[in-house]
Amino acid sequence: MHENKNEHNTGTKTIKKIGKATYEVIVHFNENATETMQDKLKRIMLREMEREKDKKPHKND
């Protein structure tokens, strides 16, 4: 995996080749964000857990 700053200096660019496809991902963060990365990850995980719970059939159904 190759990683470096992109041309516009707005984030970190990662390039990964999988088979014949090359993927380029640019990650950037809002400097004015009020939510910590830990809070954001917790929120995302809780939301995913709720989605999974809603997918599963209930035992009483």
mmCIF file as gemmi writes it, N, C-alpha and C atoms, coordinates in Angstrom:
data_model
loop_
_atom_site.group_PDB
_atom_site.id
_atom_site.type_symbol
_atom_site.label_atom_id
_atom_site.label_alt_id
_atom_site.label_comp_id
_atom_site.label_asym_id
_atom_site.label_entity_id
_atom_site.label_seq_id
_atom_site.pdbx_PDB_ins_code
_atom_site.Cartn_x
_atom_site.Cartn_y
_atom_site.Cartn_z
_atom_site.occupancy
_atom_site.B_iso_or_equiv
_atom_site.pdbx_formal_charge
_atom_site.auth_seq_id
_atom_site.auth_asym_id
_atom_site.pdbx_PDB_model_num
ATOM 1 N N . MET Axp A 1 ? 0.862 -1.177 0 1 0 ? 1 A 1
ATOM 2 C CA . MET Axp A 1 ? 0 0 0 1 0 ? 1 A 1
ATOM 3 C C . MET Axp A 1 ? 0.903 1.233 0 1 0 ? 1 A 1
ATOM 4 N N . HIS Axp A 2 ? 0.546 2.229 -0.765 1 0 ? 2 A 1
ATOM 5 C CA . HIS Axp A 2 ? 1.31 3.454 -0.897 1 0 ? 2 A 1
ATOM 6 C C . HIS Axp A 2 ? 0.501 4.59 -0.268 1 0 ? 2 A 1
ATOM 7 N N . GLU Axp A 3 ? 1.143 5.442 0.51 1 0 ? 3 A 1
ATOM 8 C CA . GLU Axp A 3 ? 0.42 6.525 1.172 1 0 ? 3 A 1
ATOM 9 C C . GLU Axp A 3 ? 1.245 7.805 1.094 1 0 ? 3 A 1
ATOM 10 N N . ASN Axp A 4 ? 0.562 8.919 0.77 1 0 ? 4 A 1
ATOM 11 C CA . ASN Axp A 4 ? 1.226 10.217 0.766 1 0 ? 4 A 1
ATOM 12 C C . ASN Axp A 4 ? 0.196 11.334 0.783 1 0 ? 4 A 1
ATOM 13 N N . LYS Axp A 5 ? 0.657 12.564 0.982 1 0 ? 5 A 1
ATOM 14 C CA . LYS Axp A 5 ? -0.243 13.712 0.955 1 0 ? 5 A 1
ATOM 15 C C . LYS Axp A 5 ? -0.65 13.99 -0.482 1 0 ? 5 A 1
ATOM 16 N N . ASN Axp A 6 ? -1.917 14.408 -0.683 1 0 ? 6 A 1
ATOM 17 C CA . ASN Axp A 6 ? -2.342 14.691 -2.055 1 0 ? 6 A 1
ATOM 18 C C . ASN Axp A 6 ? -1.871 16.076 -2.493 1 0 ? 6 A 1
ATOM 19 N N . GLU Axp A 7 ? -2.073 16.39 -3.756 1 0 ? 7 A 1
ATOM 20 C CA . GLU Axp A 7 ? -1.559 17.628 -4.344 1 0 ? 7 A 1
ATOM 21 C C . GLU Axp A 7 ? -2.126 18.876 -3.686 1 0 ? 7 A 1
ATOM 22 N N . HIS Axp A 8 ? -3.371 18.816 -3.215 1 0 ? 8 A 1
ATOM 23 C CA . HIS Axp A 8 ? -4.028 19.996 -2.653 1 0 ? 8 A 1
ATOM 24 C C . HIS Axp A 8 ? -3.811 20.1 -1.153 1 0 ? 8 A 1
ATOM 25 N N . ASN Axp A 9 ? -3.072 19.167 -0.566 1 0 ? 9 A 1
ATOM 26 C CA . ASN Axp A 9 ? -2.755 19.161 0.856 1 0 ? 9 A 1
ATOM 27 C C . ASN Axp A 9 ? -4.005 19.213 1.723 1 0 ? 9 A 1
ATOM 28 N N . THR Axp A 10 ? -5.087 18.552 1.281 1 0 ? 10 A 1
ATOM 29 C CA . THR Axp A 10 ? -6.332 18.56 2.05 1 0 ? 10 A 1
ATOM 30 C C . THR Axp A 10 ? -6.582 17.219 2.723 1 0 ? 10 A 1
ATOM 31 N N . GLY Axp A 11 ? -5.669 16.287 2.605 1 0 ? 11 A 1
ATOM 32 C CA . GLY Axp A 11 ? -5.868 14.991 3.226 1 0 ? 11 A 1
ATOM 33 C C . GLY Axp A 11 ? -4.752 14.035 2.884 1 0 ? 11 A 1
ATOM 34 N N . THR Axp A 12 ? -4.915 12.811 3.298 1 0 ? 12 A 1
ATOM 35 C CA . THR Axp A 12 ? -3.933 11.776 3.023 1 0 ? 12 A 1
ATOM 36 C C . THR Axp A 12 ? -4.476 10.86 1.938 1 0 ? 12 A 1
ATOM 37 N N . LYS Axp A 13 ? -3.672 10.643 0.919 1 0 ? 13 A 1
ATOM 38 C CA . LYS Axp A 13 ? -4.089 9.803 -0.203 1 0 ? 13 A 1
ATOM 39 C C . LYS Axp A 13 ? -3.447 8.432 -0.038 1 0 ? 13 A 1
ATOM 40 N N . THR Axp A 14 ? -4.251 7.397 -0.163 1 0 ? 14 A 1
ATOM 41 C CA . THR Axp A 14 ? -3.771 6.026 -0.116 1 0 ? 14 A 1
ATOM 42 C C . THR Axp A 14 ? -4.124 5.354 -1.426 1 0 ? 14 A 1
ATOM 43 N N . ILE Axp A 15 ? -3.16 4.679 -2.017 1 0 ? 15 A 1
ATOM 44 C CA . ILE Axp A 15 ? -3.381 3.964 -3.268 1 0 ? 15 A 1
ATOM 45 C C . ILE Axp A 15 ? -3.135 2.484 -3.008 1 0 ? 15 A 1
ATOM 46 N N . LYS Axp A 16 ? -4.093 1.656 -3.401 1 0 ? 16 A 1
ATOM 47 C CA . LYS Axp A 16 ? -3.996 0.203 -3.189 1 0 ? 16 A 1
ATOM 48 C C . LYS Axp A 16 ? -4.395 -0.484 -4.477 1 0 ? 16 A 1
ATOM 49 N N . LYS Axp A 17 ? -3.564 -1.396 -4.94 1 0 ? 17 A 1
ATOM 50 C CA . LYS Axp A 17 ? -3.88 -2.169 -6.135 1 0 ? 17 A 1
ATOM 51 C C . LYS Axp A 17 ? -4.354 -3.544 -5.693 1 0 ? 17 A 1
ATOM 52 N N . ILE Axp A 18 ? -5.541 -3.917 -6.156 1 0 ? 18 A 1
ATOM 53 C CA . ILE Axp A 18 ? -6.117 -5.229 -5.876 1 0 ? 18 A 1
ATOM 54 C C . ILE Axp A 18 ? -6.416 -5.861 -7.229 1 0 ? 18 A 1
ATOM 55 N N . GLY Axp A 19 ? -5.675 -6.895 -7.552 1 0 ? 19 A 1
ATOM 56 C CA . GLY Axp A 19 ? -5.815 -7.503 -8.873 1 0 ? 19 A 1
ATOM 57 C C . GLY Axp A 19 ? -5.427 -6.491 -9.937 1 0 ? 19 A 1
ATOM 58 N N . LYS Axp A 20 ? -6.31 -6.292 -10.902 1 0 ? 20 A 1
ATOM 59 C CA . LYS Axp A 20 ? -6.038 -5.333 -11.969 1 0 ? 20 A 1
ATOM 60 C C . LYS Axp A 20 ? -6.6 -3.948 -11.663 1 0 ? 20 A 1
ATOM 61 N N . ALA Axp A 21 ? -7.317 -3.82 -10.552 1 0 ? 21 A 1
ATOM 62 C CA . ALA Axp A 21 ? -7.928 -2.526 -10.19 1 0 ? 21 A 1
ATOM 63 C C . ALA Axp A 21 ? -7.03 -1.772 -9.219 1 0 ? 21 A 1
ATOM 64 N N . THR Axp A 22 ? -6.932 -0.473 -9.405 1 0 ? 22 A 1
ATOM 65 C CA . THR Axp A 22 ? -6.19 0.399 -8.497 1 0 ? 22 A 1
ATOM 66 C C . THR Axp A 22 ? -7.179 1.345 -7.838 1 0 ? 22 A 1
ATOM 67 N N . TYR Axp A 23 ? -7.161 1.37 -6.516 1 0 ? 23 A 1
ATOM 68 C CA . TYR Axp A 23 ? -8.071 2.216 -5.745 1 0 ? 23 A 1
ATOM 69 C C . TYR Axp A 23 ? -7.285 3.361 -5.123 1 0 ? 23 A 1
ATOM 70 N N . GLU Axp A 24 ? -7.853 4.539 -5.193 1 0 ? 24 A 1
ATOM 71 C CA . GLU Axp A 24 ? -7.251 5.718 -4.592 1 0 ? 24 A 1
ATOM 72 C C . GLU Axp A 24 ? -8.268 6.313 -3.625 1 0 ? 24 A 1
ATOM 73 N N . VAL Axp A 25 ? -7.885 6.446 -2.364 1 0 ? 25 A 1
ATOM 74 C CA . VAL Axp A 25 ? -8.77 6.977 -1.332 1 0 ? 25 A 1
ATOM 75 C C . VAL Axp A 25 ? -8.092 8.177 -0.689 1 0 ? 25 A 1
ATOM 76 N N . ILE Axp A 26 ? -8.819 9.271 -0.587 1 0 ? 26 A 1
ATOM 77 C CA . ILE Axp A 26 ? -8.294 10.472 0.067 1 0 ? 26 A 1
ATOM 78 C C . ILE Axp A 26 ? -9.087 10.695 1.345 1 0 ? 26 A 1
ATOM 79 N N . VAL Axp A 27 ? -8.377 10.764 2.45 1 0 ? 27 A 1
ATOM 80 C CA . VAL Axp A 27 ? -8.996 10.936 3.762 1 0 ? 27 A 1
ATOM 81 C C . VAL Axp A 27 ? -8.653 12.333 4.266 1 0 ? 27 A 1
ATOM 82 N N . HIS Axp A 28 ? -9.673 13.033 4.734 1 0 ? 28 A 1
ATOM 83 C CA . HIS Axp A 28 ? -9.433 14.352 5.309 1 0 ? 28 A 1
ATOM 84 C C . HIS Axp A 28 ? -10.354 14.538 6.505 1 0 ? 28 A 1
ATOM 85 N N . PHE Axp A 29 ? -9.963 15.417 7.397 1 0 ? 29 A 1
ATOM 86 C CA . PHE Axp A 29 ? -10.718 15.659 8.612 1 0 ? 29 A 1
ATOM 87 C C . PHE Axp A 29 ? -11.07 17.134 8.715 1 0 ? 29 A 1
ATOM 88 N N . ASN Axp A 30 ? -12.24 17.413 9.27 1 0 ? 30 A 1
ATOM 89 C CA . ASN Axp A 30 ? -12.678 18.79 9.488 1 0 ? 30 A 1
ATOM 90 C C . ASN Axp A 30 ? -11.971 19.324 10.729 1 0 ? 30 A 1
ATOM 91 N N . GLU Axp A 31 ? -11.164 20.347 10.562 1 0 ? 31 A 1
ATOM 92 C CA . GLU Axp A 31 ? -10.426 20.916 11.693 1 0 ? 31 A 1
ATOM 93 C C . GLU Axp A 31 ? -11.351 21.595 12.701 1 0 ? 31 A 1
ATOM 94 N N . ASN Axp A 32 ? -12.583 21.917 12.304 1 0 ? 32 A 1
ATOM 95 C CA . ASN Axp A 32 ? -13.531 22.584 13.19 1 0 ? 32 A 1
ATOM 96 C C . ASN Axp A 32 ? -14.525 21.616 13.811 1 0 ? 32 A 1
ATOM 97 N N . ALA Axp A 33 ? -14.283 20.318 13.654 1 0 ? 33 A 1
ATOM 98 C CA . ALA Axp A 33 ? -15.212 19.309 14.172 1 0 ? 33 A 1
ATOM 99 C C . ALA Axp A 33 ? -15.286 19.383 15.695 1 0 ? 33 A 1
ATOM 100 N N . THR Axp A 34 ? -16.472 19.131 16.214 1 0 ? 34 A 1
ATOM 101 C CA . THR Axp A 34 ? -16.657 19.147 17.67 1 0 ? 34 A 1
ATOM 102 C C . THR Axp A 34 ? -16.701 17.736 18.238 1 0 ? 34 A 1
ATOM 103 N N . GLU Axp A 35 ? -16.823 16.741 17.378 1 0 ? 35 A 1
ATOM 104 C CA . GLU Axp A 35 ? -16.903 15.346 17.79 1 0 ? 35 A 1
ATOM 105 C C . GLU Axp A 35 ? -15.515 14.717 17.689 1 0 ? 35 A 1
ATOM 106 N N . THR Axp A 36 ? -15.09 13.998 18.727 1 0 ? 36 A 1
ATOM 107 C CA . THR Axp A 36 ? -13.802 13.322 18.672 1 0 ? 36 A 1
ATOM 108 C C . THR Axp A 36 ? -13.907 12.093 17.772 1 0 ? 36 A 1
ATOM 109 N N . MET Axp A 37 ? -12.765 11.576 17.348 1 0 ? 37 A 1
ATOM 110 C CA . MET Axp A 37 ? -12.771 10.373 16.52 1 0 ? 37 A 1
ATOM 111 C C . MET Axp A 37 ? -13.384 9.216 17.301 1 0 ? 37 A 1
ATOM 112 N N . GLN Axp A 38 ? -13.099 9.132 18.587 1 0 ? 38 A 1
ATOM 113 C CA . GLN Axp A 38 ? -13.67 8.07 19.42 1 0 ? 38 A 1
ATOM 114 C C . GLN Axp A 38 ? -15.195 8.184 19.459 1 0 ? 38 A 1
ATOM 115 N N . ASP Axp A 39 ? -15.708 9.398 19.639 1 0 ? 39 A 1
ATOM 116 C CA . ASP Axp A 39 ? -17.159 9.611 19.655 1 0 ? 39 A 1
ATOM 117 C C . ASP Axp A 39 ? -17.777 9.229 18.312 1 0 ? 39 A 1
ATOM 118 N N . LYS Axp A 40 ? -17.116 9.603 17.227 1 0 ? 40 A 1
ATOM 119 C CA . LYS Axp A 40 ? -17.629 9.315 15.892 1 0 ? 40 A 1
ATOM 120 C C . LYS Axp A 40 ? -17.694 7.801 15.667 1 0 ? 40 A 1
ATOM 121 N N . LEU Axp A 41 ? -16.614 7.089 16.001 1 0 ? 41 A 1
ATOM 122 C CA . LEU Axp A 41 ? -16.595 5.64 15.82 1 0 ? 41 A 1
ATOM 123 C C . LEU Axp A 41 ? -17.65 4.961 16.681 1 0 ? 41 A 1
ATOM 124 N N . LYS Axp A 42 ? -17.809 5.427 17.904 1 0 ? 42 A 1
ATOM 125 C CA . LYS Axp A 42 ? -18.828 4.862 18.792 1 0 ? 42 A 1
ATOM 126 C C . LYS Axp A 42 ? -20.219 5.055 18.187 1 0 ? 42 A 1
ATOM 127 N N . ARG Axp A 43 ? -20.489 6.251 17.672 1 0 ? 43 A 1
ATOM 128 C CA . ARG Axp A 43 ? -21.784 6.553 17.067 1 0 ? 43 A 1
ATOM 129 C C . ARG Axp A 43 ? -22.038 5.646 15.862 1 0 ? 43 A 1
ATOM 130 N N . ILE Axp A 44 ? -21.007 5.462 15.022 1 0 ? 44 A 1
ATOM 131 C CA . ILE Axp A 44 ? -21.155 4.626 13.835 1 0 ? 44 A 1
ATOM 132 C C . ILE Axp A 44 ? -21.415 3.177 14.234 1 0 ? 44 A 1
ATOM 133 N N . MET Axp A 45 ? -20.667 2.671 15.219 1 0 ? 45 A 1
ATOM 134 C CA . MET Axp A 45 ? -20.849 1.28 15.649 1 0 ? 45 A 1
ATOM 135 C C . MET Axp A 45 ? -22.223 1.057 16.261 1 0 ? 45 A 1
ATOM 136 N N . LEU Axp A 46 ? -22.685 1.996 17.071 1 0 ? 46 A 1
ATOM 137 C CA . LEU Axp A 46 ? -24.019 1.862 17.673 1 0 ? 46 A 1
ATOM 138 C C . LEU Axp A 46 ? -25.103 1.86 16.602 1 0 ? 46 A 1
ATOM 139 N N . ARG Axp A 47 ? -24.938 2.71 15.599 1 0 ? 47 A 1
ATOM 140 C CA . ARG Axp A 47 ? -25.915 2.767 14.502 1 0 ? 47 A 1
ATOM 141 C C . ARG Axp A 47 ? -25.925 1.442 13.738 1 0 ? 47 A 1
ATOM 142 N N . GLU Axp A 48 ? -24.75 0.865 13.483 1 0 ? 48 A 1
ATOM 143 C CA . GLU Axp A 48 ? -24.677 -0.426 12.795 1 0 ? 48 A 1
ATOM 144 C C . GLU Axp A 48 ? -25.313 -1.529 13.622 1 0 ? 48 A 1
ATOM 145 N N . MET Axp A 49 ? -25.089 -1.506 14.929 1 0 ? 49 A 1
ATOM 146 C CA . MET Axp A 49 ? -25.689 -2.513 15.805 1 0 ? 49 A 1
ATOM 147 C C . MET Axp A 49 ? -27.209 -2.415 15.774 1 0 ? 49 A 1
ATOM 148 N N . GLU Axp A 50 ? -27.744 -1.21 15.754 1 0 ? 50 A 1
ATOM 149 C CA . GLU Axp A 50 ? -29.193 -1.013 15.665 1 0 ? 50 A 1
ATOM 150 C C . GLU Axp A 50 ? -29.732 -1.556 14.344 1 0 ? 50 A 1
ATOM 151 N N . ARG Axp A 51 ? -29.016 -1.298 13.258 1 0 ? 51 A 1
ATOM 152 C CA . ARG Axp A 51 ? -29.44 -1.802 11.946 1 0 ? 51 A 1
ATOM 153 C C . ARG Axp A 51 ? -29.464 -3.323 11.934 1 0 ? 51 A 1
ATOM 154 N N . GLU Axp A 52 ? -28.435 -3.946 12.481 1 0 ? 52 A 1
ATOM 155 C CA . GLU Axp A 52 ? -28.37 -5.407 12.524 1 0 ? 52 A 1
ATOM 156 C C . GLU Axp A 52 ? -29.483 -5.974 13.391 1 0 ? 52 A 1
ATOM 157 N N . LYS Axp A 53 ? -29.757 -5.314 14.513 1 0 ? 53 A 1
ATOM 158 C CA . LYS Axp A 53 ? -30.823 -5.766 15.412 1 0 ? 53 A 1
ATOM 159 C C . LYS Axp A 53 ? -32.169 -5.704 14.701 1 0 ? 53 A 1
ATOM 160 N N . ASP Axp A 54 ? -32.394 -4.662 13.918 1 0 ? 54 A 1
ATOM 161 C CA . ASP Axp A 54 ? -33.66 -4.498 13.2 1 0 ? 54 A 1
ATOM 162 C C . ASP Axp A 54 ? -33.82 -5.534 12.086 1 0 ? 54 A 1
ATOM 163 N N . LYS Axp A 55 ? -32.729 -6.061 11.558 1 0 ? 55 A 1
ATOM 164 C CA . LYS Axp A 55 ? -32.766 -7.068 10.48 1 0 ? 55 A 1
ATOM 165 C C . LYS Axp A 55 ? -33.155 -8.443 11.012 1 0 ? 55 A 1
ATOM 166 N N . LYS Axp A 56 ? -32.731 -8.778 12.228 1 0 ? 56 A 1
ATOM 167 C CA . LYS Axp A 56 ? -32.944 -10.112 12.768 1 0 ? 56 A 1
ATOM 168 C C . LYS Axp A 56 ? -34.384 -10.313 13.191 1 0 ? 56 A 1
ATOM 169 N N . PRO Axp A 57 ? -34.96 -11.484 12.875 1 0 ? 57 A 1
ATOM 170 C CA . PRO Axp A 57 ? -36.347 -11.754 13.317 1 0 ? 57 A 1
ATOM 171 C C . PRO Axp A 57 ? -36.383 -11.943 14.83 1 0 ? 57 A 1
ATOM 172 N N . HIS Axp A 58 ? -37.448 -11.474 15.436 1 0 ? 58 A 1
ATOM 173 C CA . HIS Axp A 58 ? -37.616 -11.604 16.879 1 0 ? 58 A 1
ATOM 174 C C . HIS Axp A 58 ? -38.067 -13.023 17.221 1 0 ? 58 A 1
ATOM 175 N N . LYS Axp A 59 ? -37.669 -13.53 18.389 1 0 ? 59 A 1
ATOM 176 C CA . LYS Axp A 59 ? -38.009 -14.891 18.799 1 0 ? 59 A 1
ATOM 177 C C . LYS Axp A 59 ? -39.521 -15.075 18.938 1 0 ? 59 A 1
ATOM 178 N N . ASN Axp A 60 ? -40.244 -14.023 19.306 1 0 ? 60 A 1
ATOM 179 C CA . ASN Axp A 60 ? -41.683 -14.135 19.547 1 0 ? 60 A 1
ATOM 180 C C . ASN Axp A 60 ? -42.517 -14.02 18.263 1 0 ? 60 A 1
ATOM 181 N N . ASP Axp A 61 ? -41.866 -13.734 17.151 1 0 ? 61 A 1
ATOM 182 C CA . ASP Axp A 61 ? -42.618 -13.57 15.882 1 0 ? 61 A 1
ATOM 183 C C . ASP Axp A 61 ? -42.893 -14.905 15.225 1 0 ? 61 A 1
